[in-house]
Amino acid sequence: MKTETQEKFDRIIKESFIEILKPLGFKKKANNFYLPLEKIGHIINIQKSRYSTKDDIRFTINVGIFSPEYWLACFNYHNKDVPAYPTEPECMIRERISCMRGLPDIWYNITTTTDIEELIAEMKYNISSFILPFFEKLNTVQKLINELEASETLLHTAAKMTFFAELKLLDKARAEYRKLSNERYNPQQMASLKEYAEKQGLI
């Protein structure tokens, strides 16, 4: 039997995340929502704190942009198929709601005294004002490429190089490889990146 706090958490998920995301095509698995698009995917993860209890639940929201090509290059350790329901840590681009809102790390707290209507309203605000606009900017491969070229903070250089190389955008991948020597990669990392670049025909 669920506690009052657990029931409040379930209601928050249902009346904010499910209510907004299900009509848009997102599929729910555990505390994850996934929308597969053509060659990319959008992920929302509701992460509970490891310190949560059945009477005191703390959670935050993580968001990810999934690329099958990037997953195959970086996460396919056992030669498996691309997952039907990838997880947020497997995403190429990862954000947390606090960063999206320009705030310190946010963890929402639910207890028996929590005003659930207030939390539901804030979750709807997070989804509609920050998460969905972020996804809208990155809902095609071409938009993702354009954003990666324009932004120095969305993704680190080695990951950009890998993504471009896997898409066979070799000129763009070479441009990122040339930047690596000016960044803080240790000798072992640089050796691995050089080996990858040689394999992809970047050098």
JOVENCOR-V209123 format. One record per backbone hydrogen bond with DSSP energy under -0.5 kcal/mol. NH is the residue of the N-H (numbers start at 1). CO is the residue of the C=O. Records with the same first field share a line. If there is no record, write none. Layout:
# JOVENCOR-V209123
NH->CO, CO
This chain:
# JOVENCOR-V209123
6->54
7->3
8->4
9->5
10->6
11->7
12->8
13->9
14->10
15->11
16->12
17->12
18->13
19->14
20->16
21->17
22->18
24->21
25->22
26->21
27->34
29->32
32->29
33->44
34->27
35->42
36->34
37->40
39->37
41->66
42->35
43->64
44->33
45->62
46->31
47->45, 60
48->46
49->58
52->49
53->56
56->53
57->110
59->108
60->47
62->45
63->95
64->43
65->93
66->41, 64
71->67
72->68
73->69
74->70
75->71
76->71
77->75
79->76
86->83
90->87
91->88
92->65
93->65
95->63
97->61
99->96
100->96
101->97
102->99
103->98
108->59
110->57
114->111
116->114
119->115
120->116
121->117
122->118
123->119
124->120
125->121
126->122
127->123
128->124
129->125
130->126
131->126
132->127
134->130
135->131
136->132
137->133
138->134, 135
139->136
144->140
145->141
146->142
147->143
148->144
149->145
150->146
151->147
160->156
161->157
162->158
163->159
164->160
165->161
166->162
167->163
168->165
169->164
170->168
173->169
174->170
175->171
176->172
177->173
178->174
179->175, 176
180->176, 177
182->179
183->180
185->183
190->186
191->187
192->188
193->189
194->190
195->191
196->192
197->193
198->194
199->195
200->196
201->198
202->197
203->197
